[in-house]
Amino acid sequence: MAQVIPYGSLNTQAILAPGAIVQIKPPAVTTINGVPTNIIGAVGSATWGAVNTPVICGSMNEFVRNFGYPVARQYDLGTFVNAATINFASYILGVRVTDGTDTAASATVLDVTTPTPVTGMTVTAIYTGSLGNTISVILSQGSAQNTFKVTVAMPNNPITEIFDNISGSGATLWANIVAAINMGQNSVRGPSRLIVATVGSSTAAPAIASYTLSGGTDGASSITAADMIGLDTSPRSGMYALRGSQASVVSLVDLDTPSTYPTQQAYGDSEGSFMMLVGPPGQTLSQAQTAKNTAGLNDYNVKFLVGDWCYFFDSFNNVTRLISPQGFVAGAYSALAPNDSLLNKQLLGIVATQTTMSGTPYTQADIVFACSNGLDFIFNPSPGGNYFALQTGQNTSSNALERMDAFTRLTNYLAYSIASAIGAYIGQLQNPTVRNDAAAAIRSFLLSLYQLGYIGDVNFPTQAAKAFSVILDSSNNPSIRVSEGYMQADIQVVDYAVIRNFIVNLQNGVPSLNSVIRAPVN
């Protein structure tokens, strides 16, 4: 009898009976797929939605469905997402936080008993927040005779929920209505995504009526820095709810509290996330330097945006508002290739900054000061023209070789892409085949980046060997280390440098008489 089994699951020393055996081998070289670099993690308040849970938002329409409309207040998640999506962000993980006072809207649904109707059921919004106060619940006659229908709707939700042909009488009817809402009726009409229902005490028929939920609150009036940071214990909350999410850029919306900077830095280092820190509105460069130095920020995973906030037209509230620069910057970073810098790249949606509005522009000396101290800010004009852009493109590291934002993003991309693949080798025997496969996988990944133009030596553009090297052999894996269970790969990668200065040597002038060659006179 023939057997077909996965490769590696056959003990060849235990084969006694004759027969054909086919082992299915995986590809010879493990493929390393680069981790995504377009995921933004953002923490802030909202009028609806799950709390302390990352929720995907690929557009403002999706954000509104998941979290409600932007609100003109500090820590507002919708405002950040609006600024980010204008700058081409397409994958935002939003984490809603509250101050603990948030409540869910509700309504009491009554029967036909007169003169005092009795509660047949209570409906409660599935999430807390003021947007729940817009939910309507309508009880009407069902499509079939002697049945009832429940219609649930919310203005920002494009899908109206209809639970039809609910039959029964007395308390049984109310129980059936509650079950339809909470459990759904079939594979097409599942449970409500807007409300949950609890049965009341009525034994009479429902009144044909419409109800609007009320009493929902956002819990956003007294959010603190501690709410935004959250807890790193199960269940995680705030910033820590983003752990393991692969968010390459993270912003705690409008959080300008200096005491939180070291904690945000530590999170960025642990997750490989580029943290967008910001100073308070109206902050000067000198004040930003003091705040940065006091917090001990000297890290390539931290971006310090000076508190020169931006004026932005909020189309949802029809008002021009002063908002943090975080959304514009994070959105633009997510749309860039991981090897690119945001220096001098146009940022969209900015009407003005506090500095440009005041008519007191930054000087060349100010920009030098910001460069020397690991600060960055948005300003117009920029080196490339009259548009708003970051002026230094730096992180907070004082190391000249790692201070550029391109270093941060490419380094994290390389490290986490490789880390996501090498786990497959744990538990295997370190033999020549495994070593060669691992080295080949890493080389193949780096070669693809070289061919894409992500890495390389500009002075040797056609030589891949100048772009990277991978050593995984006996030279860096001595027998004693191998016997202890270690396998080591030493990798070097050459990044393309970001152009910070373009020097042109121009010579011009009228030639002197001595330099003119005169033709002989005949």
C-alpha positions in Angstrom: 0.0 0.0 0.0 1.3 3.5 -0.9 1.5 6.1 1.8 1.7 9.9 1.3 2.9 11.8 4.4 4.4 15.2 5.3 8.2 15.4 5.0 9.9 14.8 8.4 7.2 12.7 9.9 8.6 9.4 8.8 10.9 7.4 11.0 12.9 5.4 8.4 14.4 3.2 11.1 10.9 1.8 11.9 9.9 0.7 8.4 9.3 -3.0 8.4 6.7 -3.7 5.8 7.4 -3.2 2.1 5.5 -0.4 0.4 5.7 2.9 -1.5 6.1 6.0 0.6 5.9 9.6 -0.8 7.0 12.4 1.5 5.8 15.9 0.6 8.6 18.4 1.1 8.1 22.1 1.5 9.9 24.5 -0.9 13.7 24.3 -0.4 14.0 27.9 0.6 11.8 29.6 3.2 10.2 32.8 1.9 10.4 35.9 4.0 7.5 38.2 3.5 8.0 41.7 4.6 5.8 42.9 7.5 3.4 45.7 6.7 4.6 49.2 7.3 1.3 51.0 6.6 -0.5 50.2 9.8 -1.1 53.1 12.2 -2.0 52.6 15.8 -4.0 55.5 17.3 -5.5 55.9 20.8 -8.2 58.5 21.6 -11.8 59.1 22.5 -14.9 58.6 20.4 -18.7 58.8 20.6 -19.3 55.0 19.9 -17.5 51.7 19.6 -15.6 49.1 21.5 -13.4 50.3 24.3 -9.7 49.4 24.6 -9.9 47.2 21.5 -8.1 47.8 18.2 -10.6 48.3 15.4 -9.6 48.5 11.8 -10.5 51.8 10.0 -9.5 52.0 6.3 -11.3 55.2 5.6 -13.3 58.0 7.3 -16.5 56.2 6.3 -15.4 53.1 8.0 -14.3 55.1 11.0 -17.7 56.7 11.3 -19.4 53.3 11.2 -17.2 52.0 13.9 -16.7 55.0 16.1 -19.1 57.8 15.2 -18.3 61.3 14.0 -15.3 63.4 14.9 -15.8 65.8 17.8 -14.1 69.1 18.4 -12.3 68.2 21.6 -8.9 67.0 22.9 -7.9 63.4 22.4 -10.5 62.9 19.6 -9.7 59.8 17.6 -11.9 60.9 14.7 -10.0 64.1 14.2 -6.7 62.2 14.0 -8.1 59.7 11.5 -9.5 62.5 9.4 -6.0 64.2 9.1 -4.3 60.9 8.5 -6.6 59.7 5.7 -6.2 63.0 3.9 -2.5 62.1 3.8 -3.3 58.7 2.3 -3.4 56.5 5.4 -5.4 53.4 4.5 -5.0 51.1 7.6 -5.6 52.6 11.0 -6.1 50.5 14.2 -8.2 52.8 16.4 -8.4 52.2 20.1 -11.1 54.0 21.9 -10.5 55.0 25.5 -12.8 56.6 28.1 -12.6 58.1 31.6 -14.8 55.4 33.0 -18.0 57.4 33.1 -19.2 56.3 29.7 -22.7 54.9 29.6 -24.8 53.0 27.0 -28.0 54.5 25.7 -31.2 52.6 26.3 -35.0 52.7 25.9 -38.0 50.9 27.5 -40.3 49.2 25.0 -43.9 49.0 26.2 -47.1 47.0 25.7 -50.6 48.1 25.0 -51.8 47.9 28.6 -53.8 51.0 29.6 -53.7 53.4 31.3 -50.2 52.3 32.5 -48.2 50.4 29.9 -46.0 47.6 31.2 -42.3 47.1 30.1 -42.1 44.3 27.5 -38.3 44.6 27.0 -35.5 47.0 27.5 -33.1 47.7 24.6 -29.6 48.9 25.3 -26.9 50.1 22.8 -24.3 47.5 22.3 -21.6 50.1 22.9 -21.4 53.1 25.2 -21.3 56.6 23.8 -23.5 59.5 22.9 -24.0 58.2 19.3 -26.2 55.5 20.8 -28.7 58.3 21.5 -29.5 58.3 17.8 -30.5 54.6 17.6 -34.2 54.1 16.8 -36.2 51.0 17.5 -39.6 50.6 15.7 -42.2 47.9 16.5 -44.7 47.3 13.8 -46.9 44.6 12.3 -45.0 41.8 10.7 -45.1 40.9 7.0 -47.0 37.7 7.9 -50.4 37.8 9.6 -50.4 37.9 13.4 -46.6 38.6 13.7 -44.5 41.5 14.7 -41.5 43.3 13.2 -38.7 45.2 14.9 -36.6 47.7 12.9 -33.4 49.0 14.3 -31.5 51.9 12.7 -28.7 54.3 13.4 -28.0 57.4 11.1 -24.3 56.6 10.6 -24.9 52.9 9.9 -25.8 52.2 6.2 -27.6 48.9 7.2 -31.0 49.0 8.8 -31.7 45.9 10.8 -35.1 44.2 10.4 -36.3 41.3 12.5 -39.6 40.2 10.8 -42.4 37.7 11.3 -41.9 37.2 15.0 -44.8 35.2 16.3 -46.2 34.2 19.7 -48.4 35.7 22.3 -48.0 37.1 25.8 -44.7 36.6 27.5 -43.7 34.1 24.9 -43.9 36.8 22.2 -41.7 39.2 24.1 -39.2 36.4 24.7 -39.2 35.6 21.0 -38.6 39.3 20.1 -35.7 39.4 22.5 -34.2 36.2 21.1 -34.5 37.5 17.5 -32.6 40.7 18.4 -29.9 39.0 20.5 -29.4 35.7 18.6 -30.7 36.5 15.1 -33.3 34.7 13.1 -31.2 32.9 10.4 -27.9 33.0 8.6 -29.0 36.1 6.7 -30.5 38.0 9.6 -28.0 37.6 12.4 -28.0 39.3 15.8 -28.2 43.0 16.1 -24.9 44.9 15.9 -26.5 48.0 17.5 -28.5 46.9 20.5 -29.0 44.1 23.0 -32.4 43.3 24.5 -33.6 42.1 27.9 -37.1 40.8 28.5 -39.5 42.7 30.7 -42.6 41.6 32.7 -45.4 42.2 30.2 -47.8 39.5 29.1 -49.7 41.8 26.7 -49.1 42.6 23.1 -46.5 45.2 22.1 -47.6 48.7 21.3 -47.0 49.7 17.7 -44.6 52.5 18.4 -41.2 54.1 17.7 -38.5 54.6 20.4 -35.2 56.5 20.4 -32.6 55.5 22.8 -31.2 58.0 25.3 -28.8 58.4 28.2 -25.6 57.4 26.3 -22.4 59.3 27.3 -18.9 59.2 25.8 -16.8 59.3 29.0 -14.5 61.8 27.3 -14.8 64.9 29.5 -12.1 64.0 32.0 -9.7 61.6 30.1 -6.3 61.5 31.7 -2.8 60.6 30.5 -3.2 57.3 32.5 -6.3 56.4 30.5 -4.4 57.0 27.2 -1.4 55.0 28.3 -3.6 52.2 29.8 -2.5 49.0 31.5 -0.1 46.4 30.2 -1.9 43.5 32.0 -4.8 41.4 30.8 -7.1 42.8 29.6 -4.8 45.4 28.1 -6.0 48.9 27.7 -5.1 52.2 26.1 -1.8 52.1 24.2 -1.0 48.6 25.4 -4.1 47.3 23.6 -2.0 47.7 20.4 0.6 45.1 21.5 1.2 42.6 18.8 -0.8 44.6 16.2 2.2 45.3 13.9 1.4 49.0 14.0 4.6 50.6 12.6 3.5 54.1 13.5 1.7 54.9 16.8 0.1 58.1 18.2 -1.6 58.8 21.4 -3.8 61.5 20.1 -3.1 65.0 21.5 -1.3 63.5 24.5 1.2 66.3 25.3 2.0 65.2 28.9 5.8 65.1 29.3 5.6 62.5 32.1 4.3 59.9 29.5 7.1 60.3 27.1 9.5 57.7 28.6 6.6 55.2 28.8 5.8 55.8 25.1 9.4 55.4 24.2 9.6 52.1 26.1 6.6 50.8 24.2 8.0 51.9 20.9 11.2 50.0 21.6 9.4 46.8 22.7 7.1 46.7 19.6 9.3 48.3 16.9 6.8 51.2 16.6 7.7 54.7 15.5 6.1 56.8 18.3 4.7 60.2 17.4 5.2 62.3 20.5 3.9 65.9 20.5 4.3 69.0 22.7 1.4 71.3 23.9 0.0 74.0 21.6 2.2 77.1 21.4 5.4 75.3 22.5 8.7 77.0 21.5 11.7 75.2 20.3 13.5 75.9 23.5 10.6 74.5 25.6 10.5 71.4 23.3 14.3 70.9 23.9 13.8 71.1 27.6 10.9 68.7 27.6 12.8 66.2 25.4 15.9 66.3 27.5 14.1 66.1 30.8 12.3 63.0 29.6 15.6 61.5 28.5 14.5 61.0 24.9 17.4 59.8 22.8 15.9 57.0 20.7 15.4 56.3 17.0 11.9 54.9 17.7 10.7 58.3 18.9 9.6 61.3 16.9 9.2 64.5 18.8 6.9 66.9 17.1 7.2 70.4 18.5 3.9 71.8 19.8 3.4 74.0 16.8 -0.1 72.8 16.1 -2.0 73.0 12.8 -5.2 74.8 11.7 -7.4 72.3 9.9 -10.8 72.6 8.3 -13.0 70.0 10.0 -15.7 69.3 7.4 -17.7 67.1 9.8 -18.2 70.0 12.2 -17.8 72.7 9.6 -15.2 74.6 11.5 -11.5 75.4 11.2 -9.8 74.0 14.3 -6.4 73.9 15.9 -5.3 70.2 16.1 -2.1 68.2 16.8 0.3 67.6 13.9 0.3 63.9 14.7 -2.4 62.8 12.3 -0.9 64.5 9.3 2.6 63.1 10.0 1.5 59.6 10.9 -0.7 59.3 7.8 2.1 60.4 5.5 4.5 58.0 7.1 2.1 55.1 6.5 1.9 55.9 2.8 5.7 56.0 2.4 7.9 53.1 1.5 9.8 51.9 4.6 13.1 53.2 3.2 11.9 56.7 2.5 12.1 59.9 4.6 9.3 62.3 5.2 11.7 65.3 5.1 10.4 67.9 2.6 7.4 65.8 1.6 4.2 67.7 1.2 1.6 67.3 4.0 -2.0 67.8 2.9 -5.0 69.3 4.7 -3.1 72.0 6.7 -4.6 75.5 6.5 -1.8 77.0 8.7 0.3 76.4 11.7 0.5 78.5 14.8 3.8 79.9 13.6 2.7 80.7 10.1 -0.5 82.2 11.4 1.4 84.5 13.7 3.6 85.7 11.0 6.8 84.9 12.8 8.5 82.3 10.7 11.3 80.0 11.8 14.8 81.2 10.8 17.6 79.1 9.5 19.1 79.2 13.0 15.8 77.7 14.4 16.0 74.8 12.0 19.7 74.2 12.9 18.6 74.2 16.5 15.9 71.6 15.9 18.3 69.4 13.9 20.9 69.6 16.7 18.3 68.6 19.3 16.4 65.8 17.6 13.2 67.9 17.1 10.9 68.3 14.1 8.0 70.5 13.1 5.7 71.4 10.2 6.3 74.6 8.4 5.7 76.4 5.1 7.7 77.2 3.0 9.8 74.0 2.6 13.1 73.5 0.7 11.1 72.2 -2.3 8.5 75.0 -2.5 5.6 76.7 -0.8 4.0 73.8 1.0 3.7 72.4 4.5 6.3 69.7 5.3 8.5 68.4 8.1 11.7 70.5 8.3 14.2 68.1 9.8 13.0 64.5 9.1 14.7 63.3 12.3 13.9 61.1 15.2 15.3 61.9 18.7 18.5 59.9 18.5 21.7 61.8 18.8 23.6 59.2 16.8 24.3 60.8 13.4 24.0 57.4 11.7 20.5 56.6 13.0 18.9 60.0 13.5 16.9 60.1 10.2 13.3 58.8 10.1 14.2 56.5 7.2 16.6 54.6 9.4 13.9 54.0 12.0 11.3 52.7 9.5 13.7 50.6 7.4 15.5 49.1 10.5 12.2 48.1 12.1 11.0 46.7 8.7 14.1 44.6 8.2 14.2 43.4 11.8 10.6 42.4 12.2 10.3 40.9 8.7 13.3 38.6 9.4 12.0 37.8 12.9 8.6 36.8 11.5 10.3 34.1 9.4 13.2 32.6 11.4 10.9 31.1 14.0 10.2 28.3 11.6 13.8 27.0 12.2 13.3 26.5 16.0 13.2 22.8 16.8 15.0 21.8 13.6 18.4 20.1 13.5 21.3 22.4 12.7 22.7 20.6 9.8 24.2 21.9 6.5 20.8 21.8 4.8 19.0 23.9 7.4 21.9 26.4 7.6 21.9 26.8 3.9 18.1 27.2 3.7 18.1 29.8 6.4 20.9 31.8 4.8 19.3 31.5 1.4 16.0 32.8 2.7 17.6 35.9 4.2 19.7 36.5 1.1 16.6 36.1 -1.1 14.7 38.6 1.0 17.5 41.2 1.0 18.1 40.7 -2.8 14.4 41.5 -3.4 14.8 44.7 -1.4 18.0 45.6 -3.4 16.1 45.0 -6.7 13.2 47.2 -5.4 15.7 50.0 -4.7 15.2 49.9 -0.9 18.8 49.2 -0.1 22.1 49.5 -1.9 25.4 51.4 -2.3 24.9 54.4 -4.6 28.5 54.3 -5.7 28.1 50.6 -6.8 24.6 50.6 -8.1 24.9 47.3 -10.0 26.6 45.3 -7.4 24.2 43.5 -5.0 27.1 42.3 -3.0 27.7 45.9 -1.9 24.1 46.2 -0.6 24.2 43.4 1.9 26.1 40.5 3.3 24.9 37.4 5.3 27.2 35.1 7.2 25.8 31.9 8.6 28.5 29.2 8.6 31.1 27.7 10.9 32.9 31.1 11.2 30.2 32.5 13.4 28.8 29.2 14.7 31.6 27.4 16.5 30.9 23.9 17.8 30.5 24.9 21.4 27.7 27.4 20.5 26.0 24.9 18.2 26.1 22.3 21.0 24.3 24.8 23.2 21.5 25.1 20.7 22.4 28.4 19.1 22.4 29.2 15.3 23.6 32.7 14.5 23.3 34.8 11.3 25.3 38.1 11.0 23.7 40.5 8.6 24.9 43.8 7.3 22.7 46.0 5.1 23.6 49.3 3.3 20.9 51.9 3.3 20.6 54.7 0.8 21.3 58.0 2.6 18.7 60.8 2.8 19.8 64.0 1.0 19.9 66.7 3.6 22.0 69.2 1.7 22.6 69.7 -2.0 25.8 71.6 -2.7 26.3 73.1 -6.2 29.6 74.7 -7.2 28.9 77.3 -9.8 31.5 79.3 -11.6 30.4 82.2 -13.7 31.9 85.4 -15.2 33.3 87.2 -18.2 36.6 85.7 -19.4 39.6 87.9 -18.9 41.6 89.4 -21.8 44.6 87.1 -21.0 42.4 84.1 -21.5 41.2 85.1 -24.9 43.2 83.4 -27.8 43.6 85.9 -30.6 44.0 84.8 -34.2 47.2 85.9 -36.0 47.0 88.9 -38.3 48.1 88.3 -41.9 
